[in-house]
Amino acid sequence: MQSPAVPHQFDPDRLPRLLDIVGPAEAGPFLAQLEHDLSDCARAIAAAVDRSDWPVLREASHVLISLSGSAGALGLQTLAEALNAAAHERNTLALADLFRQLAPDLDRLIALVRVTPPPPASAG
């Protein structure tokens, strides 16, 4: 199976470090929850952009800032920060352009998380 494309400005060390912190016993459930949370952000942002739903955009972009940064998707984190600022300013003009830039990287991050194996349990 071919690996998915990584998001722009991706730090490949962050997700493995995060999984090390979580530990092998919890890494599988953690990855499943991360994929779920990122997918929720993607759905919420896509729906909110269409309606200019500023509260939902502020909330979902705020969550995405944290998740993307923790996973190493630094470019996505920057775009989520810009989307959050646009939502706070109710900047309709910036909304579509930011979403157009953000959506592919968010899709890439979700795909990457989906295929990331949890680290093996250490023999001890």
C-alpha positions as CSV (number, residue, x, y, z in Angstrom):
1,M,0.0,0.0,0.0
2,Q,1.3,3.4,-0.9
3,S,1.7,5.9,2.0
4,P,-0.5,9.0,1.8
5,A,0.9,12.3,1.0
6,V,1.9,14.2,4.1
7,P,0.5,17.7,4.8
8,H,2.7,20.7,3.9
9,Q,5.3,21.7,6.4
10,F,5.0,18.4,8.3
11,D,7.3,17.5,11.2
12,P,7.6,13.7,10.9
13,D,8.9,13.3,14.4
14,R,5.9,14.7,16.3
15,L,3.4,12.0,15.8
16,P,5.8,9.2,16.8
17,R,6.9,11.2,19.9
18,L,3.2,11.7,20.8
19,L,2.6,7.9,20.5
20,D,5.6,7.3,22.7
21,I,4.2,9.6,25.3
22,V,0.8,7.8,25.1
23,G,2.5,4.4,25.3
24,P,1.9,1.3,23.3
25,A,-1.1,0.1,25.2
26,E,-3.1,3.2,24.5
27,A,-1.6,4.2,21.1
28,G,-4.2,2.3,19.0
29,P,-7.2,3.8,20.8
30,F,-5.4,7.2,20.7
31,L,-4.9,7.0,16.9
32,A,-8.6,6.1,16.4
33,Q,-9.7,9.0,18.5
34,L,-7.4,11.4,16.7
35,E,-8.8,10.3,13.4
36,H,-12.3,10.7,14.7
37,D,-11.6,14.2,16.1
38,L,-9.9,15.3,12.9
39,S,-12.8,14.0,10.8
40,D,-15.2,15.8,13.1
41,C,-13.2,19.0,12.5
42,A,-13.3,18.5,8.8
43,R,-17.0,18.0,8.7
44,A,-17.8,20.9,11.0
45,I,-15.5,23.3,9.2
46,A,-16.9,22.3,5.7
47,A,-20.5,22.8,6.9
48,A,-19.7,26.0,8.8
49,V,-17.9,27.6,5.8
50,D,-21.0,27.1,3.6
51,R,-23.2,28.9,6.3
52,S,-20.6,31.3,7.6
53,D,-21.3,29.8,11.0
54,W,-18.8,31.8,13.0
55,P,-19.2,30.1,16.4
56,V,-18.7,26.6,14.8
57,L,-15.8,27.9,12.8
58,R,-14.1,29.4,15.9
59,E,-14.6,26.2,17.9
60,A,-13.6,23.7,15.2
61,S,-10.6,25.7,14.0
62,H,-9.5,26.0,17.7
63,V,-9.6,22.2,18.1
64,L,-7.8,21.8,14.8
65,I,-5.0,24.1,15.9
66,S,-4.2,21.9,18.8
67,L,-4.7,18.5,17.0
68,S,-2.7,19.5,13.9
69,G,0.2,21.0,15.8
70,S,0.4,18.0,18.1
71,A,0.5,15.6,15.1
72,G,3.2,17.6,13.3
73,A,1.1,19.2,10.6
74,L,2.6,22.7,11.1
75,G,1.3,24.2,7.9
76,L,-2.2,23.0,8.7
77,Q,-1.9,24.4,12.2
78,T,-0.9,27.8,10.6
79,L,-4.0,27.7,8.3
80,A,-6.2,26.7,11.2
81,E,-4.9,29.7,13.2
82,A,-5.7,32.0,10.2
83,L,-9.2,30.4,9.9
84,N,-9.8,31.0,13.6
85,A,-8.7,34.6,13.3
86,A,-11.0,35.1,10.2
87,A,-13.9,33.5,12.2
88,H,-13.3,35.9,15.1
89,E,-13.2,38.8,12.6
90,R,-16.2,37.4,10.7
91,N,-14.1,37.8,7.5
92,T,-16.2,36.3,4.8
93,L,-13.7,37.2,2.1
94,A,-10.9,35.1,3.6
95,L,-13.1,32.2,4.5
96,A,-13.4,30.4,1.1
97,D,-9.7,30.9,0.3
98,L,-8.6,29.6,3.7
99,F,-10.8,26.6,3.5
100,R,-9.6,25.8,-0.1
101,Q,-6.0,25.8,1.3
102,L,-6.8,24.0,4.5
103,A,-9.1,21.1,3.3
104,P,-6.4,19.1,1.3
105,D,-3.9,19.2,4.2
106,L,-6.6,18.2,6.7
107,D,-7.5,15.3,4.4
108,R,-3.9,14.3,4.1
109,L,-3.5,14.4,7.9
110,I,-6.6,12.2,8.4
111,A,-5.3,9.7,5.8
112,L,-1.8,9.7,7.5
113,V,-3.3,9.0,10.9
114,R,-5.5,6.3,9.5
115,V,-2.5,4.3,8.2
116,T,-0.1,5.0,11.1
117,P,0.5,1.8,13.0
118,P,0.7,2.0,16.8
119,P,4.2,1.3,18.2
120,P,4.8,-2.3,19.2
121,A,4.6,-3.1,22.9
122,S,8.1,-3.5,24.3
123,A,9.0,-7.0,25.5
124,G,9.6,-6.7,29.1
